[in-house]
Amino acid sequence: MSVGLNRIDLMESLRKHEGYRRFPYFDTEGLLTIGTGHLIHHTEIPRGLHTLGDLYEWMTDASRHEDWLVEDINEAMSVAKTWLGPVLTQMTDVRQRVIVELAFQLGNRLHGFEKMKAAILAQDYDLAADEGLRSRWSQQTPQRARELMALFRTGAA
C-alpha cells in the first residue's frame, strides 16, 4: 500500500511531458494553452484588466502559471479518484502518479479507459499497461505513453 502521491515527482514529470511555455499557444488539439499544459478558459480572465498590456502581463506571469499547475493537478487528482475510487491510493506512488498524469492530460476522457480500469481493478498491471498502449492517447503521444506505461507496469521509477 502506498503512503501517498509524491506531488514533487508528479510536477517534474508533468513539466517534462507537457513542457512549459510562458506565452499562449495552440496545443495539438487546437486548444489555447499556456504554462505547463494549462488550458485557457475565458472565465479565468479577471474583469479588472483594462488594456491588452494588462492582459498580457497577467497571462504571462510565471507565478500565476505555478498556481494554475497546482489547480490543474488538484483537478486531475479528483478525476483520477472518481475513476478508480479507493483503489487509486492502494497502488504504489509511481502508479498513482501515472494515473494522475493521464487524468491531467485527458481530463474526464479518462473515464473511457474501461478495459484499462478493469485490469487495474484486477491488479493486472501488465494488461492495464497494454490497454493504455492500445489507446488513441498512445497514438497521439506515443513516447509519453510508452514511458508512462513502462512505469505503470513495474510500479517503480
Protein Blocks (a to p, Z undefined) as FASTA:
>chain_A
ZZbjcfklmmmmmmmmnopafbdcddfkopacehjhiacdfklpcfklmbfklmmmmmmp
mklmmmmmmmmmmmmmmmmmmmnmmmlmmpcfklmmmmmmmmmmnmmmlmmmmmlmmmmm
nopaklmmmmmmmpmklmmmmmlmmmmmmmmmnopZZ
